[in-house]
């Protein structure tokens, strides 16, 4: 059986289920590995030889980087000398004749090789010295401890990023975050610092012209439409899908189901972005806009209807159909992840 670190995420989840280890808070492979490793280290004595997880428990107790023990076999010097003397006596007779023949052949070959060797030796020495001189600093840099530490750190972080992006829950979070940032950029408006009426004139007079001309965020632009639009977006893209995926949860091990979350987001997105707005709704909104504004329950309801209508139109103009494409994409990713995990 291989070591615990070489197990896949699905295999680690299966091991945790068989041993009754709580991994509900684990989402990436590294968290599964650390939780199971700590369990093996604490309950090592419970795994006897022959147990299916004995090797993993034993390997988890070994410190990182440990190597197997080396066994040194000592041999009696007197026995070794006796064997060498016996082998030497047997080989001396045969070696004498072979040495004479090899000496004659060697003299002829040496004479031929000396001529060729002298011409190539000088070139080889120059080439080797050039290679050693040129590549030595590069080799020393690559083999230095600092570079190796950086490479190990980059490799570890690369593995963490890969594990994070291989999780459908992470994909849902990333897509929602990017969509929200894109929506907020539509409300980002700047004005010059000197044009803000809330700043007293005495302070403006003491500030230099370059400071007064600096662009700053216009908080006065955050009106009712901003809060209504953000509220509708959070309800449709996050709140309602979270509630549905919490109760309709086929994973059992996680707080919510990533597939039902993405599917619910697609469903509510279709209602918000593709529902038909008829002319009667537009006519009621125009009546409210140009009608008499007297505070009453009916007026408050019409105001909410007006804000919801304008915010919905703003969201449609901002995202178009891309939000539905994103929801469909995350739905397929979550479905594939669930099927692959099973």
Secondary structure as GFF3:
##gff-version 3
##sequence-region A 1 342
A	DSSP	three_ten_helix	4	6	.	.	.	ID=ss1
A	DSSP	alpha_helix	9	19	.	.	.	ID=ss2
A	DSSP	alpha_helix	29	42	.	.	.	ID=ss3
A	DSSP	three_ten_helix	44	46	.	.	.	ID=ss4
A	DSSP	alpha_helix	54	61	.	.	.	ID=ss5
A	DSSP	alpha_helix	77	142	.	.	.	ID=ss6
A	DSSP	alpha_helix	145	165	.	.	.	ID=ss7
A	DSSP	alpha_helix	168	185	.	.	.	ID=ss8
A	DSSP	beta_strand	190	192	.	.	.	ID=ss9
A	DSSP	three_ten_helix	193	195	.	.	.	ID=ss10
A	DSSP	alpha_helix	201	206	.	.	.	ID=ss11
A	DSSP	alpha_helix	209	212	.	.	.	ID=ss12
A	DSSP	beta_strand	215	217	.	.	.	ID=ss13
A	DSSP	three_ten_helix	219	221	.	.	.	ID=ss14
A	DSSP	alpha_helix	224	234	.	.	.	ID=ss15
A	DSSP	pi_helix	235	239	.	.	.	ID=ss16
A	DSSP	alpha_helix	240	247	.	.	.	ID=ss17
A	DSSP	alpha_helix	258	274	.	.	.	ID=ss18
A	DSSP	alpha_helix	279	290	.	.	.	ID=ss19
A	DSSP	alpha_helix	297	319	.	.	.	ID=ss20
A	DSSP	alpha_helix	322	341	.	.	.	ID=ss21
###
